[in-house]
Amino acid sequence: MKIFGVTGYSGSGKTTLIERMLPQMIGRGLRISVLKHAHHDFDIDRPGKDSFRHRQAGAGEVLLANASRWVLMHELRDAREPTLAEYATRFSPCDLLLVEGFKHEAIPRLEVHRPANGKPALWPQERQIVAVASDQAAPAELPAGVCWLELNDVPTIVTFILDHLQLTGEADAVL
């Protein structure tokens, strides 16, 4: 499994970019999974539901399943949060795990940067950033190894990521 990160400040368009990249990557015959790290507390369960009641009663894990999907909820309680590598082992086999968040992990990453958001660029300080997708023209000087991409040119962004990872889908394979 290859791992590639999409990073940037809140509101920059990371989720939207991933959402637009997924069909193109899948269309190339790749199996893609996504790991989204949330910096705030969240709960996908609802008070009063059986699974919520089981967790509240102390279950360490609750698996909720039906004929369409399943979700495993794991309560950390007082345990430390798993690392990115530990989370990655929980995924079914895939060609590429796209990671949104975990911006300090040592994985290659693309920064989504919109200067209009008023946030500074991450790429000048973060060595793992190998590309920037932005709605602004590239600055005069970029560090070696950083590629500047047009944020709305999703096919080029997808090609860059797959080329960077040396990942080819079935549709690109030579028979």
C-alpha positions as CSV (number, residue, x, y, z in Angstrom):
1,M,0.0,0.0,0.0
2,K,1.3,3.4,-0.9
3,I,0.5,6.4,1.3
4,F,0.2,10.0,0.2
5,G,-1.0,13.0,2.2
6,V,-3.1,16.0,1.3
7,T,-2.5,18.8,3.7
8,G,-3.5,22.4,4.2
9,Y,-5.4,24.6,6.5
10,S,-9.1,24.2,7.2
11,G,-11.2,25.7,4.4
12,S,-8.5,25.3,1.8
13,G,-10.3,22.6,-0.2
14,K,-8.6,19.4,0.8
15,T,-11.7,17.3,1.1
16,T,-13.1,18.7,-2.2
17,L,-9.9,17.9,-4.0
18,I,-9.8,14.4,-2.7
19,E,-13.4,14.0,-3.7
20,R,-12.6,15.1,-7.2
21,M,-9.5,12.9,-7.5
22,L,-11.1,9.6,-6.3
23,P,-13.2,8.9,-9.5
24,Q,-10.2,9.6,-11.7
25,M,-7.9,7.3,-9.6
26,I,-10.5,4.6,-9.4
27,G,-11.2,5.0,-13.1
28,R,-7.5,3.9,-13.7
29,G,-8.3,0.6,-11.9
30,L,-6.8,1.6,-8.6
31,R,-8.2,0.6,-5.2
32,I,-8.2,3.8,-3.1
33,S,-8.9,4.2,0.6
34,V,-9.0,7.5,2.6
35,L,-7.9,8.2,6.2
36,K,-9.3,11.5,7.5
37,H,-7.8,12.8,10.7
38,A,-10.2,15.1,12.7
39,H,-8.6,17.6,15.1
40,H,-11.9,18.0,17.0
41,D,-14.0,15.6,18.9
42,F,-16.6,13.8,16.8
43,D,-19.1,11.0,17.2
44,I,-20.8,9.1,14.3
45,D,-23.2,7.5,16.7
46,R,-26.4,8.9,18.2
47,P,-27.5,8.9,21.8
48,G,-30.3,6.3,22.3
49,K,-29.2,3.9,19.5
50,D,-28.1,0.4,20.5
51,S,-24.5,0.9,19.4
52,F,-24.3,4.1,21.4
53,R,-25.7,2.4,24.5
54,H,-23.2,-0.4,24.1
55,R,-20.2,2.0,24.0
56,Q,-21.6,4.0,26.9
57,A,-21.8,0.8,28.9
58,G,-18.1,0.2,28.3
59,A,-17.6,-1.9,25.2
60,G,-14.1,-1.3,23.7
61,E,-15.4,-1.9,20.2
62,V,-18.8,-1.9,18.6
63,L,-19.2,-3.1,15.0
64,L,-22.4,-1.8,13.3
65,A,-23.3,-3.7,10.1
66,N,-25.9,-4.1,7.5
67,A,-26.0,-5.5,3.9
68,S,-24.6,-2.2,2.5
69,R,-21.7,-1.3,4.9
70,W,-20.1,-1.8,8.2
71,V,-18.3,0.5,10.6
72,L,-16.1,-0.4,13.6
73,M,-16.1,2.1,16.4
74,H,-13.2,1.7,18.7
75,E,-13.1,3.6,22.0
76,L,-9.6,4.8,23.0
77,R,-10.7,5.5,26.6
78,D,-7.4,6.6,28.2
79,A,-5.1,4.9,25.6
80,R,-2.9,6.9,23.3
81,E,-4.1,7.7,19.8
82,P,-2.6,5.2,17.2
83,T,0.0,6.5,14.8
84,L,-0.6,6.8,11.1
85,A,1.3,3.5,10.5
86,E,-1.0,1.8,13.1
87,Y,-4.1,3.2,11.5
88,A,-2.9,2.1,8.0
89,T,-2.7,-1.6,9.2
90,R,-6.4,-1.5,9.8
91,F,-7.3,-1.0,6.2
92,S,-8.2,-3.7,3.7
93,P,-5.6,-4.1,1.0
94,C,-5.6,-1.2,-1.4
95,D,-3.2,0.4,-3.9
96,L,-3.2,3.9,-2.3
97,L,-4.2,5.3,1.1
98,L,-4.9,9.0,0.8
99,V,-4.4,10.8,4.1
100,E,-6.1,14.0,5.0
101,G,-4.5,15.4,8.1
102,F,-1.4,14.0,10.0
103,K,0.5,17.0,8.6
104,H,3.6,16.2,10.6
105,E,4.0,12.6,9.4
106,A,7.0,11.7,7.2
107,I,4.9,10.9,4.1
108,P,4.9,12.7,0.8
109,R,2.2,15.3,0.7
110,L,0.5,17.8,-1.5
111,E,-0.4,21.1,0.1
112,V,-3.7,22.7,-0.9
113,H,-3.0,26.4,-0.6
114,R,-5.4,29.3,-1.1
115,P,-3.8,32.6,-0.2
116,A,-7.2,34.2,0.0
117,N,-7.8,32.2,3.2
118,G,-5.2,34.4,4.9
119,K,-3.1,31.4,6.1
120,P,0.6,31.1,5.5
121,A,1.9,28.4,3.1
122,L,3.2,25.2,4.7
123,W,5.6,24.2,1.9
124,P,8.4,26.6,2.8
125,Q,8.9,24.8,6.2
126,E,7.6,21.3,5.6
127,R,10.1,19.0,3.8
128,Q,7.5,16.3,3.1
129,I,5.5,18.6,0.8
130,V,6.4,17.5,-2.8
131,A,3.7,19.6,-4.6
132,V,1.4,22.5,-4.0
133,A,-2.0,22.8,-5.6
134,S,-3.1,26.4,-5.5
135,D,-5.4,28.9,-7.2
136,Q,-2.5,31.4,-7.4
137,A,0.5,31.4,-9.8
138,A,3.7,29.9,-8.6
139,P,6.1,32.1,-6.7
140,A,9.4,33.1,-8.5
141,E,11.4,30.6,-6.4
142,L,10.4,27.2,-5.3
143,P,12.5,24.7,-3.4
144,A,14.0,21.9,-5.4
145,G,11.6,19.0,-5.6
146,V,8.4,21.0,-5.1
147,C,6.0,21.0,-8.0
148,W,3.4,23.8,-8.4
149,L,0.0,22.7,-9.7
150,E,-3.2,24.4,-10.7
151,L,-5.8,23.6,-8.0
152,N,-8.6,23.0,-10.5
153,D,-6.5,20.8,-12.9
154,V,-7.4,17.6,-11.2
155,P,-6.2,15.3,-14.0
156,T,-2.7,16.8,-13.7
157,I,-2.7,16.5,-9.9
158,V,-3.7,12.9,-10.1
159,T,-1.0,12.1,-12.7
160,F,1.6,13.9,-10.5
161,I,0.7,11.9,-7.4
162,L,0.6,8.5,-9.3
163,D,3.9,9.3,-11.1
164,H,5.5,10.4,-7.8
165,L,4.5,7.1,-6.2
166,Q,5.3,5.1,-9.3
167,L,1.8,3.8,-9.1
168,T,0.1,2.6,-12.3
169,G,-3.5,1.4,-12.5
170,E,-4.8,-1.5,-14.5
171,A,-6.0,0.9,-17.2
172,D,-2.5,2.1,-17.7
173,A,-0.8,-1.4,-17.7
174,V,0.8,-2.6,-20.9
175,L,-0.6,-6.0,-21.9
